[in-house]
Amino acid sequence: MSEQSSYKNGRGAQINPDNRFFSHQKGDDFDDINPFEEPEEKTKFIEVYPKTIVNKVTSPDIGMYYSLNPYQGCEHGCTYCYARPTHEYWGYSAGTDFERIIMVKKNAPQLFEQALNKKSWKVETISLSGNTDCYQPCEREYAITRQLLEICLKYKQPVGIITKNALITRDADILQELAKLNLVVVNISLTTLKEELRRKLEPRTATSRKKLETIELFSKLEIPVNVMLAPIIPALNDDEIFSIAKATSDKGARSMHHQIVRLNGPNGDIFTDWVTKNYPDRADKVINQLKEMHGGKLSDSRYGTRMKGEGNYAENIRKQMEIARKRFFNSNPIPKLRKDLFQIPVNSKLDNGQMRLF
């Protein structure tokens, strides 16, 4: 079978590398995907019931206090996704397993409300999601994210959302109510305006057109939107900084931030395999420039440089971003979310004194 005919359409990762924590693996012997947009082997959903759901973020360069992830694994299949290695802790591969075996945290809303009722809860913005996308396709069926937003509105809890999916527009009613109280900011991740690149790089995310339409809708509803140009990948989308800035600003986005791609753990092999198969003419250039920005390696865990990079190329990106922000995003900045409105509802079934014992 030729390399082209064996390409797994509808998937980002083209390999299923061994889990680093296991000595015996099933390998890649059943990655049987047909040559259509949708994977032949259907995604498997496993309902799980964790004991906690709110995670305190201690990394100094993340920019969030807490994260909440209703799903583990992500159907979007973004080739570069920094969350892929977390799938290994569940016993799976960071490769195709990450996008075809999804854990659904069914009790996330109950756990979230319990956390907000604790006497020890210190009000800070919670990010949905800091790891995998809370609006990935299965959210249409499970609606866990919508339940979480309903709780945020009920308690007046500030929340930030990060997504690549236009499915978020389904919850525009709740988001608009939160926005009226200055309790929400939506971060739309837009990696490229080149649709051919998007289909290969992040095959099951919303199209760039749908993302722009989402920004426009939220702007009309006065729901603040920040654009995440993430990640920037040399020789693939690094030429789009100003075009993305203009396109998203024209639709009403209020700000834009960026990240340089970082390929932690097994992501280096997954991405190298992907770029070699899809862009053989420039694969070496992509990999070498990434290494140049990350201290000579693809994997970079150094706080402060791992997401922004270092060296001349990274500095050039930073300067372009600075110019783009000044040119397109100076008129209507995103205000700081309010924390003073938080309150436990009097009629909350959890507000009976018992939850204060947790």
C-alpha positions as CSV (number, residue, x, y, z in Angstrom):
1,M,0.0,0.0,0.0
2,S,1.4,3.4,-0.9
3,E,2.0,6.1,1.7
4,Q,-0.7,8.3,0.1
5,S,-3.4,5.5,0.1
6,S,-2.7,4.7,3.7
7,Y,-3.2,8.3,4.9
8,K,-5.9,8.5,7.6
9,N,-8.3,11.1,6.4
10,G,-10.3,12.7,9.2
11,R,-7.5,12.2,11.7
12,G,-4.7,14.5,12.7
13,A,-2.2,12.1,14.1
14,Q,-1.2,9.5,11.5
15,I,0.6,7.2,13.9
16,N,-0.3,5.7,17.3
17,P,3.0,5.7,19.2
18,D,3.6,3.5,22.3
19,N,2.5,4.8,25.6
20,R,5.7,5.8,27.4
21,F,4.5,4.3,30.7
22,F,3.7,0.8,29.3
23,S,6.2,-1.8,28.4
24,H,3.8,-3.8,26.2
25,Q,1.6,-2.1,23.6
26,K,-1.0,-3.0,21.1
27,G,0.8,-0.7,18.6
28,D,-0.7,0.7,15.5
29,D,-2.1,-2.5,14.0
30,F,-5.8,-1.6,14.0
31,D,-5.6,2.0,12.7
32,D,-7.9,1.1,9.8
33,I,-9.2,4.4,8.5
34,N,-10.8,4.8,5.1
35,P,-10.0,7.6,2.6
36,F,-13.0,9.9,3.5
37,E,-13.3,12.9,5.6
38,E,-15.0,11.0,8.5
39,P,-12.9,8.2,10.1
40,E,-14.1,4.7,9.3
41,E,-13.5,3.5,12.8
42,K,-16.0,5.5,14.9
43,T,-14.9,7.4,17.9
44,K,-15.4,5.5,21.2
45,F,-16.9,7.4,24.2
46,I,-16.3,6.2,27.7
47,E,-18.3,7.7,30.5
48,V,-16.2,8.3,33.6
49,Y,-16.9,9.7,37.1
50,P,-13.9,11.5,38.5
51,K,-13.7,12.6,42.2
52,T,-12.7,16.2,41.4
53,I,-13.2,18.4,38.4
54,V,-11.6,21.8,39.2
55,N,-7.9,21.9,38.7
56,K,-5.6,24.6,40.2
57,V,-3.1,25.8,37.6
58,T,0.3,26.4,39.0
59,S,2.3,27.0,35.8
60,P,3.4,30.7,35.9
61,D,3.1,31.3,32.2
62,I,-0.4,29.9,31.6
63,G,-2.4,32.9,32.6
64,M,-5.2,31.1,34.4
65,Y,-6.0,30.2,38.0
66,Y,-8.3,27.2,37.5
67,S,-9.2,24.9,34.6
68,L,-12.1,22.6,34.2
69,N,-12.2,19.9,31.5
70,P,-15.4,18.0,30.9
71,Y,-13.7,15.7,28.4
72,Q,-10.4,13.8,28.2
73,G,-9.2,13.3,24.7
74,C,-10.4,15.4,21.8
75,E,-12.2,14.6,18.5
76,H,-10.8,17.6,16.8
77,G,-7.6,15.8,16.1
78,C,-5.3,18.8,16.1
79,T,-1.9,17.3,15.1
80,Y,0.1,19.5,17.4
81,C,-2.1,19.5,20.5
82,Y,-0.2,19.9,23.7
83,A,-2.8,17.9,25.6
84,R,-2.0,14.6,23.7
85,P,0.5,13.3,26.2
86,T,-2.1,13.5,29.0
87,H,-3.9,10.6,27.3
88,E,-1.0,8.3,28.3
89,Y,-2.0,8.7,32.0
90,W,-5.3,7.1,31.2
91,G,-3.5,4.1,29.5
92,Y,-3.8,5.2,25.9
93,S,-1.6,6.5,23.2
94,A,-1.1,10.2,22.5
95,G,-1.5,9.5,18.8
96,T,-4.8,8.4,17.2
97,D,-6.1,7.1,20.5
98,F,-6.2,10.7,21.7
99,E,-8.8,11.6,19.1
100,R,-10.8,8.4,18.9
101,I,-11.1,7.4,22.6
102,I,-12.8,10.1,24.5
103,M,-13.6,10.1,28.2
104,V,-16.8,11.9,29.1
105,K,-16.9,13.2,32.7
106,K,-20.6,12.7,33.3
107,N,-20.6,14.1,36.8
108,A,-18.7,17.3,36.0
109,P,-21.6,19.6,36.7
110,Q,-22.3,18.1,40.1
111,L,-18.6,18.2,41.0
112,F,-18.4,21.8,39.9
113,E,-21.3,22.9,42.0
114,Q,-19.8,21.1,45.0
115,A,-16.5,23.0,44.5
116,L,-18.3,26.4,44.4
117,N,-20.1,25.5,47.6
118,K,-17.0,24.8,49.5
119,K,-16.0,27.3,52.2
120,S,-12.5,27.2,50.9
121,W,-13.4,28.3,47.4
122,K,-11.5,31.4,46.4
123,V,-13.2,33.1,43.5
124,E,-11.0,33.4,40.4
125,T,-11.8,32.9,36.7
126,I,-12.2,29.3,35.7
127,S,-11.1,28.3,32.2
128,L,-13.2,25.9,30.1
129,S,-11.0,24.1,29.0
130,G,-7.4,24.3,29.8
131,N,-6.7,21.0,28.2
132,T,-9.1,19.5,25.6
133,D,-11.8,21.5,23.8
134,C,-15.1,21.8,25.8
135,Y,-17.0,22.3,22.6
136,Q,-15.6,19.3,20.7
137,P,-18.3,17.5,18.5
138,C,-19.6,15.2,21.3
139,E,-20.7,18.2,23.3
140,R,-23.6,18.5,20.9
141,E,-25.0,15.3,22.5
142,Y,-23.7,15.4,26.1
143,A,-24.2,19.2,26.7
144,I,-21.9,19.1,29.7
145,T,-20.4,22.4,28.9
146,R,-23.8,24.1,28.7
147,Q,-24.6,22.7,32.2
148,L,-21.4,24.2,33.5
149,L,-22.2,27.6,32.1
150,E,-25.6,27.5,33.6
151,I,-23.9,26.9,37.0
152,C,-21.5,29.8,36.3
153,L,-24.5,32.1,35.7
154,K,-26.3,30.8,38.8
155,Y,-23.4,31.5,41.1
156,K,-22.1,34.5,39.2
157,Q,-18.8,32.7,38.7
158,P,-16.4,34.3,36.1
159,V,-15.4,32.0,33.3
160,G,-13.1,32.0,30.3
161,I,-13.7,29.6,27.3
162,I,-11.2,28.3,24.8
163,T,-12.5,26.6,21.7
164,K,-12.0,25.9,18.0
165,N,-15.6,24.9,17.4
166,A,-18.6,27.0,16.2
167,L,-20.8,24.8,18.4
168,I,-20.3,27.4,21.1
169,T,-22.9,29.6,19.3
170,R,-25.5,27.1,20.6
171,D,-25.0,28.6,24.1
172,A,-25.1,32.3,23.0
173,D,-28.1,32.8,25.3
174,I,-26.2,31.9,28.4
175,L,-23.0,33.7,27.3
176,Q,-24.9,36.9,26.6
177,E,-26.3,36.9,30.1
178,L,-22.8,36.3,31.6
179,A,-21.4,39.0,29.4
180,K,-24.0,41.5,30.7
181,L,-22.4,41.0,34.1
182,N,-18.9,41.0,32.8
183,L,-18.4,37.4,33.8
184,V,-17.1,35.8,30.5
185,V,-14.6,36.1,27.8
186,V,-14.5,33.7,24.8
187,N,-11.2,32.7,23.3
188,I,-11.6,31.6,19.7
189,S,-8.5,29.6,18.5
190,L,-7.9,30.4,14.8
191,T,-4.7,28.9,13.4
192,T,-5.1,29.6,9.7
193,L,-7.4,31.1,7.1
194,K,-6.1,28.6,4.6
195,E,-8.7,25.9,4.5
196,E,-6.5,23.2,2.9
197,L,-4.0,23.6,5.7
198,R,-6.8,23.6,8.4
199,R,-8.2,20.3,7.1
200,K,-4.9,18.6,7.4
201,L,-3.7,20.3,10.6
202,E,-6.8,20.1,12.7
203,P,-9.3,18.1,10.6
204,R,-12.4,18.1,12.7
205,T,-12.5,21.7,14.0
206,A,-14.8,24.4,12.6
207,T,-13.8,26.0,9.3
208,S,-12.1,29.4,9.4
209,R,-15.3,30.9,7.9
210,K,-17.4,29.5,10.7
211,K,-15.0,30.8,13.3
212,L,-15.2,34.3,11.8
213,E,-19.0,34.0,11.7
214,T,-18.9,33.1,15.4
215,I,-16.8,36.1,16.2
216,E,-19.2,38.4,14.3
217,L,-22.2,36.9,16.1
218,F,-20.7,37.3,19.5
219,S,-19.6,40.9,18.7
220,K,-23.2,41.8,17.9
221,L,-24.3,40.2,21.1
222,E,-21.6,42.1,23.0
223,I,-19.9,38.9,24.1
224,P,-16.2,39.7,24.3
225,V,-13.9,37.6,22.0
226,N,-10.1,37.2,22.2
227,V,-8.5,35.5,19.2
228,M,-5.8,32.9,19.9
229,L,-3.4,32.6,16.9
230,A,-2.2,29.3,18.2
231,P,0.0,27.7,17.4
232,I,2.2,29.6,14.9
233,I,4.2,27.1,12.9
234,P,7.1,28.3,10.8
235,A,6.7,27.8,7.0
236,L,3.0,26.9,7.4
237,N,1.0,29.7,8.9
238,D,3.6,32.3,10.1
239,D,2.7,34.4,7.1
240,E,-0.8,35.0,8.3
241,I,-0.4,37.2,11.4
242,F,-1.7,40.4,9.8
243,S,-4.3,38.7,7.6
244,I,-5.8,36.9,10.6
245,A,-5.6,40.0,12.8
246,K,-7.4,42.1,10.2
247,A,-10.1,39.4,9.4
248,T,-10.9,38.8,13.1
249,S,-10.8,42.5,14.0
250,D,-13.2,43.3,11.2
251,K,-15.6,40.8,12.7
252,G,-15.4,42.3,16.1
253,A,-12.7,40.5,18.0
254,R,-11.3,42.7,20.8
255,S,-7.8,41.3,21.2
256,M,-5.4,38.7,19.8
257,H,-2.6,36.6,21.4
258,H,-0.3,34.0,20.0
259,Q,1.7,30.9,20.9
260,I,4.6,29.2,19.1
261,V,4.0,25.5,18.6
262,R,5.7,23.3,21.2
263,L,5.9,19.6,20.8
264,N,6.2,18.0,24.2
265,G,6.7,14.3,24.8
266,P,5.5,12.1,22.0
267,N,4.2,15.1,20.0
268,G,7.6,15.5,18.4
269,D,7.3,12.2,16.6
270,I,3.6,12.6,15.8
271,F,4.1,16.1,14.3
272,T,7.3,15.1,12.4
273,D,5.5,12.2,10.8
274,W,2.5,14.4,9.9
275,V,4.6,17.3,8.4
276,T,6.8,14.8,6.4
277,K,3.7,13.2,4.9
278,N,1.8,16.4,4.2
279,Y,4.6,18.9,3.3
280,P,7.7,16.9,2.3
281,D,9.0,19.9,0.4
282,R,9.4,22.0,3.6
283,A,9.3,19.5,6.4
284,D,13.0,20.0,7.2
285,K,12.6,23.7,7.3
286,V,9.7,23.5,9.7
287,I,11.4,21.2,12.1
288,N,14.7,23.0,12.1
289,Q,13.1,26.4,12.7
290,L,11.1,24.9,15.6
291,K,14.3,23.5,17.1
292,E,16.0,26.9,16.7
293,M,13.2,28.5,18.8
294,H,13.2,25.8,21.5
295,G,16.9,25.5,22.5
296,G,17.8,23.0,19.8
297,K,14.9,20.6,20.7
298,L,11.3,20.1,19.6
299,S,10.2,19.6,23.2
300,D,10.5,22.6,25.5
301,S,9.3,22.7,29.1
302,R,10.9,25.9,30.1
303,Y,8.5,28.4,31.6
304,G,8.5,31.7,29.8
305,T,10.0,30.4,26.5
306,R,8.1,27.1,25.8
307,M,5.1,28.9,24.3
308,K,6.8,32.1,22.9
309,G,10.1,30.7,21.7
310,E,13.5,32.4,21.7
311,G,16.0,33.7,19.2
312,N,15.7,35.9,16.1
313,Y,12.7,34.1,14.5
314,A,10.6,34.2,17.7
315,E,11.5,37.8,18.2
316,N,10.4,38.6,14.6
317,I,7.0,36.9,15.4
318,R,6.7,38.9,18.6
319,K,7.3,42.2,16.8
320,Q,4.8,41.3,14.1
321,M,2.2,40.5,16.8
322,E,2.9,43.8,18.6
323,I,2.4,45.8,15.4
324,A,-0.8,43.8,14.5
325,R,-2.3,44.4,18.0
326,K,-1.6,48.1,17.8
327,R,-3.0,48.4,14.3
328,F,-6.2,46.3,14.8
329,F,-7.0,45.9,18.5
330,N,-6.6,49.2,20.3
331,S,-10.2,50.6,20.4
332,N,-12.2,48.1,22.5
333,P,-10.1,46.1,25.0
334,I,-11.5,43.2,27.0
335,P,-12.3,44.4,30.6
336,K,-11.2,42.4,33.6
337,L,-13.8,39.9,34.6
338,R,-15.7,40.6,37.9
339,K,-15.2,38.4,41.0
340,D,-17.3,40.5,43.4
341,L,-20.6,39.2,42.1
342,F,-20.1,35.6,43.2
343,Q,-22.7,34.3,45.6
344,I,-24.1,30.9,46.6
345,P,-27.8,31.0,45.6
346,V,-30.2,31.0,48.6
347,N,-32.3,28.4,46.9
348,S,-29.4,26.2,45.9
349,K,-30.1,22.6,46.9
350,L,-26.4,22.4,48.0
351,D,-26.6,25.5,50.1
352,N,-27.9,23.7,53.2
353,G,-24.8,23.9,55.4
354,Q,-23.9,20.3,54.6
355,M,-21.7,21.2,51.7
356,R,-19.7,23.6,53.9
357,L,-18.3,20.5,55.6
358,F,-16.3,19.5,52.5
